[in-house]
Amino acid sequence: MISIGDSPTEATIAGETEAKVTGEDTDKQEPNRLETVWDSKEVAQLADIIEKTAKGWNDRSQAVKLLRGLCGLVAKDPECLNPTRDPEKWGFLALDIGESLRDSNIPGTDGWATDPEKAKSRMTDHWPKLEDIWERQSPTIVDALAAARISSRPRLHKLPGGGSGKNSKYGFRFDPLEQQADDEQLSDVDLLNVPQLRYRQEHISDNRMVHWMSKTGFYLGGWGGKVFIGVFIILLIITAFWSWLVLVAMSFASTTVAFLKFGLVGTLTVLIAYMILGWQMRLATNRVAFAPLLLQPFSNDDYLLELRKEDGATRNSMYLVRYVGDCPICGTKGRDMVRVESG
């Protein structure tokens, strides 16, 4: 407190001290994004990134469709997830998610947008499955958000209705912001100083064999590895022997037509051998190669095979992987997706 007898200078100093203690300041400080204030634009961008990431999982289950519908709602109306919002108005109903699925023309969602009981039943069935998928795919979600320079981390959240005619609500809750690394700070794109393209490994398929090859890998030691290497050596010997027979036949050809026929057979032999054995030779040389056609999806050709040395292992393991990144030049703040593809 300031007494009447205090001098103006003492009063000024005392007033400044009291302002510092009480936290009052004449200058208004700008809040730090989601740490102290709700940032609806960032939440909308975050939802759009998660929706695109989920679309790239090649998972057509109802649970993933549910997630995409929820993300569509959050992108349009992020204020519904504001943590300071009245709990009665927080989140989205199952019917709202069904309408989002219908508006996005996502197939296999008939009834979600028109029948409240059917929408509620489907959410009850598929929400636990989505929680399992979310936990399994959390590394791809975190990588996608980090690539977009977004450090807030969402979590699936269900607000139970509690009976009495109240329906459950669904949405995201957010963990506190993580400290961004210096090299992840946002900056304007300078064509003379382009940021380094950051690739991340992406989930590729729920097929059991593909999932095993991408997560566990095929160990080239043991009986499995011996069979694999043995088949490769046998095919290589057969190809070399057949090519030698073709060359001998060409040298003893009596006519030009016979010579050309044997030459055509030799050309086809080389092409077939390249398709069967070429990727293995490139993999052994570079430790990474594009996967053969039989392991590629119909829509893309961006699956890779990698050789990795595991700790304590005597041989390498072969992994099937896929890398994606965000272009630092194209689009707004690098939002355009780029992939490692053939050519």
N, C-alpha and C positions, 0 to 999 in steps of 0.2 A: 504494500500500500504506500501511497505518496502523501506525506503530511503537508499541511498548508505552508509550513515554514521552509519547505525544500526550495532550493534554487532551481531556475529553469533548466540548467545543465544537468543537475541531479535528477530532476523529473524526467528529462529526456532519456537519460541512461537507464533509469529505473523502468521506464516504459518499454524500452527496447528489450531489456532483460526479461520483463514479464511476458512480452510477445514471444520471445524465443522459447520460454518455459511452457507456455500454453499452446505453442505450435502455430500461433497466428502470424501471418506474414502479409504484407501489403501486396506482394506479387503473387499471383495465382500460379501454382506449379502445375504443369501439364501432367496428368496421370499416365502411368506406364501401362498402356494397353490393357490386357486382361488381368494384370496384377491388381489394379485398383479400380478399373472401370470396365464395363461391358463393351466389347468391340464387335458390333453386329456384322460389319463388313468382313472382318477376319473369320468369324464363325461361318459366314456364308461361303467364303472361299475355301475354308477347311472342309465343309460338307461337299463341295463340288469336287475337291481333290479325292476325298474318300470314295465318292461315287465312281469316278473314273478309275481309281485303283481297283475297286471291286469288280468293275466291268472287265478288267484285264485279267482276272483270276481264271477265266474260262470255266467258271462254276455256274451252272444254270439251275441250282437248287432254289426252292422257294425261300429259304432263309436269306440267301444273297439278294434275291429280288426284293425281299422285305427291306434289307439295308439300303438298297438303291432308292426305294420309294421314300424311306425316312430321310435320306440325304437330300432328295429333291425338295422335300418340305422344308428342311432346315435352310437350304440355299435360298428359298423364296421368302421365308419368314423366320429368320434367326432369333427374333425377339421372343419367340415362344419358349426358348430355352434359357432366357435370362435368369440367372440364379436368384435375383431379387424380385422376380415376378411372383404374384400371388399363386400359391400351389394349386389353387382351383383352376388356374389358367395356364399352368406350365405344361409343356409337352404336347404330344399329338395322339389322337385316338387311333385305334386300329382302322376305323372307317376312313380317317383322313389319309392314312398310309395307302389304303386301297385306292382312293381317288387319285393319289399321286402316281401309283402304278398304272392306272388307266390312262391318265393324261400323258404319261411317258411312253405309251404304247408298248409296255413290257408284256410279252405273251404269257399265258398260263396263269393269269390273275383274275379270272372272271369271278364275279360275286363279291370281291373285296370292297368294291366301291358302292354297292347297292344294298347289300344285306348285312346289317350290323352284327347279327348273331354269327354269320359265316365268317365275317372279318375277325370277330373276337376269338372264334374257335381256331382260325388259322394262326393268329398271333400267339395263342396259347401253345400251339403245337410247334411253331417254328422259331419262337424267340429263344428257347434254350439251345436250339441247334445253332442259331446265329451267334450266341455267346461263345460256343465252342469254336466256331469258325473265326470269330474275332480274336480269340486268344491264339489260335494257330497262325493267323495271318497278321498279328500285331507287328512283326518286324517289317513287313512290306508297307504297312500303314505309316509306321514311324519314319521309314526311309522316304516315303513320298512326301510327308509333311516337312521333313528336314530339308529335302531338295527344294521345296517351295519357301524355305526360310521361315517356316511356322513352327515355333517351339512349344506351343500349347498342345497337350495330349488329351484327346477325348476318350471317354469311357462310355460304353453302353449303359443306359440307366432306365429302369422301369419304376414308375410310381404306381403302386397297387391302388386299385379303386377302393378297396375296403368295404365292399358291399353297399347296401342301401341304395342300389341303383346307380352307383358311381362306377364308371368304367376306368380301367387302367390307362395310364398315359406312358408314352415312350419317347425317348430322346437321348441326348448326350449330357454327361457331366464332364467337367474339365479339371485336369490336374494343374497345379501351379506351373507357371512358365519356367522352363529350364534356361540356364545361362547359355546363350548362343556362343559358339566358337567365333574367333575373330574372322576366320575365313568364310563364315556363313552369313556375315552381315549383308543387308541389301545394298546394292549400289547400282547406279545407272550403267547400262551397257555401253562400253566404249569399243568401237570396232578395232581400234589400235591396241586395246588392252582387254581382250575378251577373257572373261573368267573361265577357269578350267572346267570342262565338262565332267560332271560327277555321275558315274554309272552306279547303279544299285542292282542287286540280284532280286528278281521278281518270281513270285510263285507262278508255276506254269500249268499245272494240271492236277486233278484229283485222281487220275488213273493210277492204279496201284503200282504198276511197273514204273511209270514215269515218276511218280512220287518217291518211290524207293531209290531210283537212279539220281534224283535231285537232292534228296535228304541224306540217305545212307551211303550211296555210291556203290560201285561194283569193284570189290577188292580183287586185284589181279594176282594175288597170291592164293595159296590153297588149291583145292581141286577145281574150283570154278575158274580161277584164273588160268590154271594149266590147260583146261579144256578150251578156253577162249584163245589163248596163244597157240595151242596145238592146231586148232581149226584154221587160224590165220596162216600158219606156216604151211599146212597142207595145201590150202588154196593157192598160196604163192608158188609152191613147187609145181602144182598142176598147171598154173597159168604160164610159168616159165617153160615147162616142157611142151605145152601145146604151141606156144609161140615159136619154139625151136622147130617143131614139126612143120608149121606153116612156112617158115623161112626155107626149110629144106625142100618142101614141095614147090615153092616158087622157083627155086634154083633149078629144079628138074622139070619144070613145066615145058611141054613140047610146043605149045602155041601161045600166042599173045592173050587169047581169051582165057585159057587156063591160068596164065600168070595173073591176070586181073581178078579172076575168081578167088584165087588164093590170097591175093592182096586185100580183097574185100573182107575175106574171113579174118585175116590178120588185124585189119582195122577194127572190126567189131570186137575181136578179142581184147584189144587194147582198151576200147571204150568200156566194155563190161568189167574188165579188171580194174580200171580206174574208179568206177562206181562202187565196186565191192571193197577194194583194198586201199584206194587213194586216201580216204579219211583217216585210216589207221596209220598210214605212213606220215601224214601231216601231224597227227596227234603225237606220234612218237618223237617227231622232230621239234615241234613248237610247244608241246604240252597243252595246246588248245587248238580245236578245229571245229568247223561247222559239222553238226550231226548229219548222218546220212538221211536220205529222203524218207526211209521207213520210220524214222524217229521224229520227223518234222510234222507239225500240224498242217492241215490243208490250207489255212488262211495265211500262214507266215512261214518264213524260212530262217528264223532267228534263234533256234535252239543250238547251243554249243556243247561240246564235250571237253571236259577239262581233266587233266591228270594232276592229282594232288598227293603229296606224301604225308601220310598220317604219322603222328608221333608213335615211335616204337614199332612201326610196321616195316617189313623188309621190302615190300613192293608198293607201287602206287595204287590209288583207287581212282576209278573213272566216274565222273559226275556229269549229269545232264543238267545244264543251267541255261538261264536266259537273263540278259542284262538290258536295262532300260535307263534312260536319263532324261533330263529336261534341257532342251536347247537353250544356251545362254544368250542367243542372238534372236532367234525367231519368236514371234508372239510377244505377249505382254509379260515381262519379267520371267521369261523362260518357261512358259507354260506348255509349249509344244513338245510332245513326246518324241524321243528319238530312240532307236534300237540298234544293236549290233546285228547287222544282216549281211547276207552274202552280196558282195558287190558294193 
